[in-house]
Amino acid sequence: MTMDLTRARRETPATDHLLHFNNAGAGLMPQPVLDAVTGHLQLEAAIGGYEAETQAADALEHTYDAAAALLNCTRDEIAVVENATRAWDMAFYSVPLGPGDRILTAQAEYASNYIAYLQVARKTGATVEAIPNDESGQISVAALRDAIDDHVKLIAMTHVPTSGGLVNPAAAVGQVAREAGVLYLLDACQSVGQMPIDVQAIGCDMLSGTGRKYLRGPRGTGFLYVRRSVLERLEPPFLDLHAAAWTAPDGYTVRADARRFENWETNFAGKIGLGVAMDYALGWGIDATWARIQALAGDLRARLRALPGVTVTDIGAEQCGIVTFTIAGHDPAAIREALHAHHINVWISTCNSTLLDMTARGLDTVVRASVHYYNSEEEVARFCATLAALYA
Ligand SMILES: Cc1ncc(COP(=O)(O)O)c(C=O)c1O
């Protein structure tokens, strides 16, 4: 399936002066998202924040429908929160854990998640174990299956880590979780918007995502999916008058839907913008987006490998739009700055974001170039030509 690149770039104003390969940091907002966010801020300024919320009630509610369509779930299984970290935390800290309980995760787990495992392990006496990789660098599903016993209470994994290429096999892990009857939390922060995400096919009980990356939504937006059948078992670590009702002087009732993981005050403009970004992503077709991202990233990897001194550091059986590399003798942060001077955006991934994975691979810092469907083949070629001119 081909995509209308001219329209995609026209609706992404910065593409006329900026080569943006930092979509895993924050994708460029398309014009309709920008208009929705700024429009609501202007409405707040014109008529008052509470009044603007009332007027925009339909648009705010629509965000739940958009998320449900994107993930293949129902609107009452969605919470909209400040960011992916808070979404993930609300799910993770709700899981009842005690001494001897086991949390299983993967080698390329994101730092914020692993820090939370360690904190909860210290407090409860639970343990955390990172399952080894297979030969391709993704989590070994066979090793995961072997690790299952009655003490395993949670499988929690990052779908697409920040450190290069890898797409962990979320659905195969889900199958193990289903067979074992164990809760499964998927951090889909870097995969939502980039590739098809179907919570039924994956078999996860909880899934967290962010607005700003591959969905091209506003910063400071995130969302959580929680399967209806596990909702009642998960009491959020924080409750307020939105998540629960104060029903008696000494009693409260927690909401029945996933909004029990939200809190009352929120970024209303961002929430509307998130829904518009989800609609926009669905409008382009997630399958077509994924195919184009993989083609662009494949081209980029091949061209980078042809450059002297460049090492592509991506792993995994299936690879995504996040391309990482080093150049012998050059500091990745300095490479980012040199490219920035040429109006090219990349970012760096450091060891402290995925400590187990990068330490095991002997990597400290890598350059991260993350492509999206609105990037062009010409940009991939120009990116590599610029590197060649700078570092030949
Ligand atoms: C795998 C992963 N999970 C979670 C996050 C955190 O997302 P947010 O900044 O929206 O909280 C990131 C951010 O880079 C990430 O890479």
Ligand as a Chemical Component Dictionary entry (heavy atoms), coordinates in Angstrom:
data_LIG
# 
_chem_comp.id                   LIG 
_chem_comp.type                 NON-POLYMER 
_chem_comp.pdbx_formal_charge   0 
_chem_comp.three_letter_code    LIG 
# 
loop_
_chem_comp_atom.comp_id 
_chem_comp_atom.atom_id 
_chem_comp_atom.alt_atom_id 
_chem_comp_atom.type_symbol 
_chem_comp_atom.charge 
_chem_comp_atom.model_Cartn_x 
_chem_comp_atom.model_Cartn_y 
_chem_comp_atom.model_Cartn_z 
_chem_comp_atom.pdbx_ordinal 
LIG C1 C1 C 0 9.951  2.070 26.649 1  
LIG C2 C2 C 0 9.518  3.361 27.267 2  
LIG N1 N1 N 0 8.577  3.343 28.218 3  
LIG C3 C3 C 0 8.153  4.475 28.809 4  
LIG C4 C4 C 0 8.666  5.701 28.463 5  
LIG C5 C5 C 0 8.191  6.921 29.172 6  
LIG O1 O1 O 0 7.220  7.614 28.444 7  
LIG P1 P1 P 0 6.656  9.007 28.981 8  
LIG O2 O2 O 0 7.792  9.962 28.849 9  
LIG O3 O3 O 0 5.464  9.339 28.149 10 
LIG O4 O4 O 0 6.318  8.822 30.412 11 
LIG C6 C6 C 0 9.639  5.778 27.453 12 
LIG C7 C7 C 0 10.175 7.093 27.057 13 
LIG O5 O5 O 0 11.110 7.232 26.337 14 
LIG C8 C8 C 0 10.083 4.580 26.854 15 
LIG O6 O6 O 0 11.030 4.591 25.919 16 
# 
loop_
_chem_comp_bond.comp_id 
_chem_comp_bond.atom_id_1 
_chem_comp_bond.atom_id_2 
_chem_comp_bond.value_order 
_chem_comp_bond.pdbx_ordinal 
LIG C1 C2 SING 1  
LIG C2 N1 SING 2  
LIG C2 C8 DOUB 3  
LIG N1 C3 DOUB 4  
LIG C3 C4 SING 5  
LIG C4 C5 SING 6  
LIG C4 C6 DOUB 7  
LIG C5 O1 SING 8  
LIG O1 P1 SING 9  
LIG P1 O2 DOUB 10 
LIG P1 O3 SING 11 
LIG P1 O4 SING 12 
LIG C6 C7 SING 13 
LIG C6 C8 SING 14 
LIG C7 O5 DOUB 15 
LIG C8 O6 SING 16 
# 
